[in-house]
Amino acid sequence: MSAPLLPFAVLLLAAGPGGEPSAGWDQWRGPTRDGRTAVTLPTALDEATVKELWRAPLGASYSGPVLGPDGKGGARVYTTEAVGDTFEAAKAFDAATGELLWETQWKGFLSVPFFANPKAIW
């Protein structure tokens, strides 16, 4: 049985005054290794602070998307997912446009347990 495709939406959060998303999270627990960020996060997630930029369908996965620099002044979104009952896959998307830049897969399916499934009944 194949894993259901889950919609993946990239959201842009307004950083607000003093918040600069490019401050970076370049090492374990962030720039000062204390799990804190200098970015000012919004106090609410509504239409004024969140805008959907693009969307891509993905299979089940343990990991969430990772945002990182592309080496050219832009950013990429990296994802992983289960493909059918046989493969795992990784993809890289252009963070601004959602264009799929590359993808790869390998044999080694990892079943996502019920508590990690967004449709799990608690």
Contact map, one row per residue, 1 for C-alpha under 8 A:
11100000000000000000000000000000000000000000000000000000000000000000000000000000000110000000000000000000000000000000000000
11110000000000000000000000000000000000000000000000000000000000000000000000000000001110000000000000000000000000000000000000
11111000000000000000000000000000000000000000000000000000001100000000000000000000011110000000000000000000000000000000000000
01111100000000000000000000000000000000000000000000000000001100000000000000000000000000000000000000000000000000000000000000
00111110000000000000000000000000000000000000000000000000111100000000000000000000000000000000000000000000000000000000000000
00011111000000000000000000000000000000000000000000000000111100000000000000000000000000000000000000000000000000000000000000
00001111100000000000000000000000000000000000000000000011110000000000000000000000000000000000000000000000000000000000000000
00000111110000000000000000000000000000000000000000000011110000000000000000000000000000000000000000000000000000000000000000
00000011111000000000000000000000000000000000000000011111000000000000000000000000000000000000000000000000000000000000000000
00000001111100000000000000000000000000000000000000011110000000000000000000000000000000000000001000000000000000000000000000
00000000111110000000000000000000000000000000000001111100000000000000000000000000000000000000000000000000000000000000000000
00000000011111000000000000000000000000000000000011111000000000000000000000000000000000000000000000000000000000000000000000
00000000001111100000000000000000000000001100000011100000000000000000000000000000000000000000000000000000000000000000000000
00000000000111110000000000000000000000001100000011000000000000000000000000000000000000000000000000000000000000000000000000
00000000000011111111100000000000000000111100000000000000000000000000000000000000000000000000000000000000000000000000000000
00000000000001111110000000000000000000011100000000000000000000000000000000000000000000000000000000000000000000000000000000
00000000000000111110000000000000000000010000000000000000000000000000000000000000000000000000000000000000000000000000000000
00000000000000111111000000000000000001110000000000000000000000000000000000000000000000000000000000000000000000000000000000
00000000000000111111100000000000000001111000000000000000000000000000000000000000000000000000000000000000000000000000000000
00000000000000100111111000000000000001110000000000000000000000000000000000000000000000000000000000000000000000000000000000
00000000000000100011111100000000000000100000000000000000000000000000000000000000000000000000000000000000000000000000000000
00000000000000000001111100000000000000000000000000000000000000000000000000000000000000000000000000000000000000000000000000
00000000000000000001111110000000000001100000000000000000000000000000000000000000000000000000000000000000000000000000000000
00000000000000000000111111000110000000000000000000000000000000000000000000000000000000000000000000000000000000000000000000
00000000000000000000001111111110000000000000000000000000000000000000000000000000000000000000000000000000000000000000000000
00000000000000000000000111110110000000000000000000000000000000000000000000000000000000000000000000000000000000000000000000
00000000000000000000000011111110100000000000000000000000000000000000000000000000000000000000000000000000000000000000000000
00000000000000000000000011111110100000000000000000000000000000000000000000000000000000000000000000000000000000000000000000
00000000000000000000000010111111111100000000000000000000000000000000000000000000000000000000000000000000000000000000000000
00000000000000000000000111111111111110000000000000000000000000000000000000000000000000000000000000000000000000000000000000
00000000000000000000000111111111110010000000000000000000000000000000000000000000000000000000000000000000000000000000000000
00000000000000000000000000001111111100000000000000000000000000000000000000000000000000000000000000000000000000000000000000
00000000000000000000000000111111111100000000000000000000000000000000000000000000000000000000000000000000000000000000000000
00000000000000000000000000001111111100000000000000000000000000000000000000000000000000000000000000000000000000000000000000
00000000000000000000000000001101111110000000000000000000000000000000000000000000000000000000000000000000000000000000000000
00000000000000000000000000001101111111000000000000000000000000000000000000000000000000000000000000000000000000000000000000
00000000000000000000000000000110001111110000000000000000000000000000000000000000000000000000000000000000000000000000000000
00000000000000000111001000000000000111110000000000000000000000000000000000000000000000000000000000000000000000000000000000
00000000000000100111101000000000000011111000000000000000000000000000000000000000000000000000000000000000000000000000000000
00000000000000111111000000000000000011111100000000000000000000000000000000000000000000000000000000000000000000000000000000
00000000000011110010000000000000000000111110000000000000000000000000000000000000000000000000000000000000000000000000000000
00000000000011110000000000000000000000011111100010000000000000000000000000000000000000000000000000000000000000000000000000
00000000000000000000000000000000000000001111100000000000000000000000000000000000000000000000000000000000000000000000000000
00000000000000000000000000000000000000000111110010000000000000000000000000000000000000000000000000000000000000000000000000
00000000000000000000000000000000000000000111111111000000000000000000000000000000000000000000000000000000000000000000000000
00000000000000000000000000000000000000000001111111000000000000000000000000000000000000000000000000000000000000000000000000
00000000000000000000000000000000000000000000111111100000000000000000000000000000000000000000000000000000000000000000000000
00000000000000000000000000000000000000000000111111100000000000000000000000000000000000000000000000000000000000000000000000
00000000000111000000000000000000000000000101111111100000000000000000000000000000000000000000000000000000000000000000000000
00000000001111000000000000000000000000000000111111110000000000000000000000000000000000000000000000000000000000000000000000
00000000001110000000000000000000000000000000001111111000000000000000000000000000000000000000000000000000000000000000000000
00000000111100000000000000000000000000000000000001111110000000000000000000000000000000000000000000000000000000000000000000
00000000111100000000000000000000000000000000000000111110000000000000000000000000000000000000000111000000000000000000000000
00000000111000000000000000000000000000000000000000011111000000000000000000000000000000000000000011000000000000000000000000
00000011110000000000000000000000000000000000000000011111100000000000000000000000000000000000000001000000000000000000000000
00000011100000000000000000000000000000000000000000000111110000000000000000000000000000000000000001000000000000000000000000
00001111000000000000000000000000000000000000000000000011111000000000000000000000000000000000000000000000000000000000000000
00001111000000000000000000000000000000000000000000000001111100000000000000000000100000000000000000000000000000000000000000
00111100000000000000000000000000000000000000000000000000111110000000000000000000111000000000000000000000000000000000000000
00111100000000000000000000000000000000000000000000000000011111000000000000000000110000000000000000000000000000010000100000
00000000000000000000000000000000000000000000000000000000001111110000000000000001110000000000000000000000000000010000000000
00000000000000000000000000000000000000000000000000000000000111110000000000000000100000000000000000000000000000010001000000
00000000000000000000000000000000000000000000000000000000000011111000000000000011000000000000000000000000000000000000000000
00000000000000000000000000000000000000000000000000000000000011111100000000000011000000000000000000000000000000000000000000
00000000000000000000000000000000000000000000000000000000000000111110000000001111000000000000000000000000000000000000000000
00000000000000000000000000000000000000000000000000000000000000011111000000001110000000000000000000000000000000000000000000
00000000000000000000000000000000000000000000000000000000000000001111100000111100000000000000001000000000000000000000000000
00000000000000000000000000000000000000000000000000000000000000000111110000111100000000000000000000000000000000000000000000
00000000000000000000000000000000000000000000000000000000000000000011111111110000000000000000000000000000000000000000000000
00000000000000000000000000000000000000000000000000000000000000000001111111110000000000000000000000000000000000000000000000
00000000000000000000000000000000000000000000000000000000000000000000111111100000000000000000000000000000000000000000000000
00000000000000000000000000000000000000000000000000000000000000000000111111000000000000000000000000000000000000000000000000
00000000000000000000000000000000000000000000000000000000000000000000111111100000000000000000000000000000000000000000000000
00000000000000000000000000000000000000000000000000000000000000000000111111110000000000000000001100000000000000000000000000
00000000000000000000000000000000000000000000000000000000000000000011111011111000000000000000011100000000000000000000000000
00000000000000000000000000000000000000000000000000000000000000000011110001111100000000000001111000000000000000000000000000
00000000000000000000000000000000000000000000000000000000000000001111000000111110000000000001111000000000000000000000000000
00000000000000000000000000000000000000000000000000000000000000001111000000011111000000000111100000000000000000000000000000
00000000000000000000000000000000000000000000000000000000000000111100000000001111100000000111000000000000000000000000000000
00000000000000000000000000000000000000000000000000000000000010111000000000000111110000011110000000000000000000000000000000
00000000000000000000000000000000000000000000000000000000011111000000000000000011111000011100000000000000000000000000000000
00100000000000000000000000000000000000000000000000000000001110000000000000000001111111111000000000000000000011100000000000
01100000000000000000000000000000000000000000000000000000001000000000000000000000111111111000000000000000000010000000000000
11100000000000000000000000000000000000000000000000000000000000000000000000000000011111100000000000000000000010000000000000
11100000000000000000000000000000000000000000000000000000000000000000000000000000011111100000000000000000000010000000000000
00000000000000000000000000000000000000000000000000000000000000000000000000000000011111110000000000000000001110000000000000
00000000000000000000000000000000000000000000000000000000000000000000000000000000011111111000000000000000111110000000000000
00000000000000000000000000000000000000000000000000000000000000000000000000000001111001111100000000000000111111000000000000
00000000000000000000000000000000000000000000000000000000000000000000000000000001111000111110000000000011110000000000000000
00000000000000000000000000000000000000000000000000000000000000000000000000000111100000011111000000000011100000000000000000
00000000000000000000000000000000000000000000000000000000000000000000000000000111000000001111100000011111000000000000000000
00000000000000000000000000000000000000000000000000000000000000000000000000011110000000000111110000011110000000000000000000
00000000000000000000000000000000000000000000000000000000000000000000000000011100000000000011111011111100000000000000000000
00000000000000000000000000000000000000000000000000000000000000000000000000111000000000000001111111111000000000000000000000
00000000010000000000000000000000000000000000000000000000000000000010000001111000000000000000111111100000000000000000000000
00000000000000000000000000000000000000000000000000001000000000000000000001100000000000000000011111000000000000000000000000
00000000000000000000000000000000000000000000000000001100000000000000000000000000000000000000111111100000000000000000000000
00000000000000000000000000000000000000000000000000001111000000000000000000000000000000000000111111110000000000000000000000
00000000000000000000000000000000000000000000000000000000000000000000000000000000000000000000111011111000000000000000000000
00000000000000000000000000000000000000000000000000000000000000000000000000000000000000000011110001111110000000000000000000
00000000000000000000000000000000000000000000000000000000000000000000000000000000000000000011110000111110000000000000000000
00000000000000000000000000000000000000000000000000000000000000000000000000000000000000000011100000011111000000000000000000
00000000000000000000000000000000000000000000000000000000000000000000000000000000000000001111000000011111100000000000000000
00000000000000000000000000000000000000000000000000000000000000000000000000000000000000001110000000000111110000000000000000
00000000000000000000000000000000000000000000000000000000000000000000000000000000000000111100000000000011111000000000000000
00000000000000000000000000000000000000000000000000000000000000000000000000000000000000111000000000000001111100000000000000
00000000000000000000000000000000000000000000000000000000000000000000000000000000000001110000000000000000111110000000000000
00000000000000000000000000000000000000000000000000000000000000000000000000000000000001110000000000000000011111000000000000
00000000000000000000000000000000000000000000000000000000000000000000000000000000011111110000000000000000001111100000000000
00000000000000000000000000000000000000000000000000000000000000000000000000000000010000010000000000000000000111110000000000
00000000000000000000000000000000000000000000000000000000000000000000000000000000010000000000000000000000000011111000000000
00000000000000000000000000000000000000000000000000000000000111000000000000000000000000000000000000000000000001111101100000
00000000000000000000000000000000000000000000000000000000000000000000000000000000000000000000000000000000000000111111100000
00000000000000000000000000000000000000000000000000000000000000000000000000000000000000000000000000000000000000011111100100
00000000000000000000000000000000000000000000000000000000000000000000000000000000000000000000000000000000000000001111110101
00000000000000000000000000000000000000000000000000000000000001000000000000000000000000000000000000000000000000011111110100
00000000000000000000000000000000000000000000000000000000000100000000000000000000000000000000000000000000000000011111111100
00000000000000000000000000000000000000000000000000000000000000000000000000000000000000000000000000000000000000000011111100
00000000000000000000000000000000000000000000000000000000000000000000000000000000000000000000000000000000000000000000111110
00000000000000000000000000000000000000000000000000000000000000000000000000000000000000000000000000000000000000000111111111
00000000000000000000000000000000000000000000000000000000000000000000000000000000000000000000000000000000000000000000001111
00000000000000000000000000000000000000000000000000000000000000000000000000000000000000000000000000000000000000000010000111
